[in-house]
Amino acid sequence: MVNVPLPQIVCFTFCDEVQVVNGKYCILGVFYRIFPPLFPYTYNLNIVMGWYGEQGMHHFDIILNDPHGQPILMLPAYRFELTLDRPYVNVVLQAQIPLHVPGNYHFIVYLNDELYGEYPLQVVVTSSIN
């Protein structure tokens, strides 16, 4: 029997749009930095996540913290199952994120109620684009 580790994120991508074509994800408009035209602003985005690992039922939660470390959005919990035949799963989440100030926002991921990791999104004032 193969020793498969606890689930790991093998893909975490912000994008504008996701299409499924011939069973594959076509990810359009990939970014890690955004430029809202004004503040406050609500930004629509997709998050593509790929999980790989231990068989069984798992769940994750995501909380978005603002640049001051304050939680401003909690995405609905997501449950998934990994099996011996399919030890991976891809998830596409849609979110409308409230942006009040420029800075580094952080998506905090919890796997099975344990802190898993942080994924930053840089929010830049439009006038500072070079």
ABEGO torsion letter per residue (X at the ends): XBBBBBBBBABBBBBABBBBBGGBBBBBGBBABBBBABOBBBBBBBBBBBBBEBBEBBBBBBBBBBAAGBBABBBBBBBBBBBAABABBBBBBBBBBBBABBEBBBBBBBBGGBBABBBBBBBBBAAABX
